[in-house]
Amino acid sequence: MLVQNSNDIFTEAVKVRKKYCGNRAHIRGVVHFSNYCICDDLYCGLRKSNKEMERFRMDEDTIVCLGCEIAQKGIKTVVLQSGEDPFYTREKVCNIIKRIKEKHDVAITLSLGERDYDDYRAFRDAGADRYLMKHETMNEKLYERMRPGKKLKDRLNALEFLRKIGFQVGAGNIVGLPFQTIDDLADDIIFFQDFQPDMINIGPFIPHPQTPLKSYPAGSFDLMLRVFALTRIVTKNTHIAAANTVATLKPENGQLLCFLLGGCNVLMPNCNPFPKSREEKVEFEFQCAPAKRYVDIEEAESVIKKAELQISKDKGHSLKLKGDL
Ligand code: SF4
């Protein structure tokens, strides 16, 4: 189809989602179990140089217990997410995966950053189904500038390896990074088209006051929406999540618009324990973005209903895989 303007892109994105993903949307329950990180990414509040950040690590039992609570609420995917934190050794992560899987029939997604390749293998053998690792930007120079000491090639190789050993693989980018160009975003979309990730997580840049990028403007919501829509068009049946940072950037209806115009079909509510009132301190506060707005399960359900989609009751495995898992 010949896309003339943004409205055409949005109409097409929703049409493509309907054709390839049907009328169901998926909820993945996320446990943010550690906000320690050995990386120093310029855009992230969890970067190791940020000494003002209050850090937490959950113990194994707490993580398993939160994973089980998610399953008991009828959500069939548990996402275990942390900064890159070697405190959680291969053995510890494998135990957590096994303990949740023994108790509940759920899919497990890991989002732990880059690890040793033998770790990936062990996590897969322990029963983890998916691995989410955003590529952040396909501009090599920008990647190295934003992620000191890191190479884009290593990340892309890791994604390839994860796929090779049987993980459903998730990539993703940041829209509106300082120094990013429209061409860079086009390259991200071309990467999505070529790699065809099983899942994609797109989010805006949000300046964190405790990072070197604190005075740069946040990413544009409208531009991000176009990235979502074009990504849906070129990836067809990939699961595409409207990240919680979208809700931070546009709290009123950001995620809903990502569904109504951008062709999203996944939400990933935060399932860490919430305080009973706004005044109470959050015990495990991830805060990679400032004042990050965490959408809970109820709110995620409400967004999906407003988008006139049904909430999927199954594990919502990759639509790119053939046959049963
Ligand atoms: S984006 Fe992830 S890897 Fe980078 S500093 Fe933040 S938590 Fe660490």
Residues whose N, C-alpha, C, O or C-beta is under 5 A from the ligand:
A	BS01	SF4	C37 C39 D40 D41 C44 L46 R47 G83 E84 G113
